[in-house]
């Protein structure tokens, strides 16, 4: 079935901002009914999110972060994540970000899928990766990064969601994946890490 009755076509594009990693535009588009409308959006380089699974005597724990997010002026609970460098392989990016932000390396990885966190105004796509068989080393944070690393059970994280303490969209999506993976409903294909990530 054709989607042509839904598609908007660009007529004109105006650059609004070229920042350090965000690129903003205002476009004029032709609507399916032939009318014109304005669309403002941000071009994003893409990112990865990691769901690090730590097996403990008490059961499964997830490696999480607490980080202040300036636009919302809040400390947020999140899975580790980071943006892609130009031309970077997402799997290598996931390995790098996990090590840099948490100090953990993983011997087993599985790509789960992708999510589009803000489809109304950004091109951002986030690849979701699971990591297990973790070993802890030293974090290698950037000079401008300040975050806490902690572990939590899936049950604790779900309770935080219910209480409104965990509201980050990518992390909520990650918990949906985690629920379905651990229940066996969404199987993953695991692969060994073949090289050590470099910061």
N, C-alpha and C positions, 0 to 999 in steps of 0.2 A: 504494500500500500504506500502511495506517495505521501510525503510530508510537505509538499509544496504549499499547501494551504496554511502552513504554520511558519514558513521560513521568511526571515527578513533579509533584504539585500542591501549591502552598503552602497551609498550614493556618494558620500564624502567623509573624509576622516581628518580630524584635527588633533595634533599632538598637544597635550596639556602639560605634561611633566615627564622629564627623563631623570629619574633619581638614581640612587646607588644601585638598587636592584628592582625597583618598580617603575613601570612605564605606563602613563595614563593617557587615554584618548577620549575624545568626544566625537562620535560618528553620527551622521545623518543616515537613516535607513529607510528603505521603502517597505512598507508593510504589505501583508498579503492582500489587503483591500485597496492597494495602490496609494494609500495615504503615506505621509512622511512622519517620522518620529526621531527623537534624539536618544542615543544610548551612550552613557559614560561608563568606562570600564578600565580595569588595570590589567596589564600584561605581566604575568608572573613567571619566573623561570622554572617553576615546578619544585617539588619537595618529596621527601620520604618521611614515613613514620615507622617506628620500630615498636613491636610488642615483645619485650624481652621477658622470657619465661624462666623463672628461677625455681628449681625443685629444692625444697627444704624438708627436714623431718616433719614439719608442721603441715606440709602440703605445698601447693603451687602458690608462688608469690610473683608479683609483677614489679619490674623495676620502673619507677615513676619519677617525675620531676615536679618541683614547685618553682615557678618562675614568674616574676613581675612582668606583666604585659602592659606597656605604656598606653596604647590606644584605649583600653578599657579600665586602666588605672586599678588593676587587681592582680594579686598573686593567684596564678591559675595552676591547677593540677593537670598534668599532661603526660602522655607517652613521649619518649624521646623522639625528636624530629629535627629536620633541618632542610635547608634549600639546596637544590642542585647547583653545582658550579657549571659553567658553560661546557657542554660536551661530556659531562661526567656520567658514568654508568650508574643507574640508580642503586644497584646492589652494592657497589663499592661505596657510594655515598652513605648508604645505610650502615655499613660496617664502620666507616669513618665517624659518622655522627654518634653512633652508640659508644664508641671508644672515647671520643673527645668529650662528650657531655657526661657520661656516667662512669667511665673507666672500665666498663665491661667489654669483653670480646666474646663472640659466640662461635661455636664449632659447627652448628647446624642452622641453616636459614631456609625460609620458605616464603615465596612471594604470594600474598593473598589476593591482591587486586588493587583497584584504584578508587579514590573518592574525589569529588569536586566539591570543596567546602563552601564556596560562595559564588554560585553560578549566576547570580543576578548582576555581579559587577566585577568579576575577575576570571581570568583564564586559568587560575591555579589548579593543578592536578597533583594529588599526593598519592604516591605508591605506598601500599601497606605491606610491611615485611614482618614476619615472625622470626624470633631468634631464640635458640635454646642451647643447652650445654654451655652455660656461661662460665667465664673465669674473670676474676676481678683484678684489674691493674690500676694505673693512675689516670685520673682525668687529665685532659689537655684542653681546658677551656680557652676560648678566645679572650683577649684582654677586656672586651666589653660584655662578656657573659657572666652572669651571676645567677646561679640556680642551686637548689637543694636536690639531692637524690635520696629517695627512700624506697622501701618495698611495701607492698600492700597485697592483701588477698583479693581475688575477684569479688568475693562477697562484700568486703569493705568498700571496694570501688563502686559496686552497684548501690550500696547504701548511700555513698556520697552523691551519686547521681540522683537518687530519689529525694535526698535532702536539699538538692540545689547547690551542693558544694563543688560539684564537678560539672562544668557546663561547656567545656571546650569541644567544639564540633568534631574534630578529628579523633579525639580520645573517646567520645561517645560512639563513633563509628567503629573504632578499634575494639571497644567492649562488645559491640554487636558481633563482630567477627570472632572474638575470643569465646563468647558463649556458644556459638555454633561450631567452632573448631573443637572445643573441649567436650562438647556433647557428641561429637562424631558426625554431625549433620553436614558440615562443610569440611571435607578432607583436604589436607595440604600435601604437597610434594616437597619433601625436605631434601636439601643438598648440602654437602659439606663446604665449609669455607676453605677456599684453596689458596688464599694469600692473606697476608697480614695487612690490615689497613694502615695507611700512613697518614699522619695528621696534616 
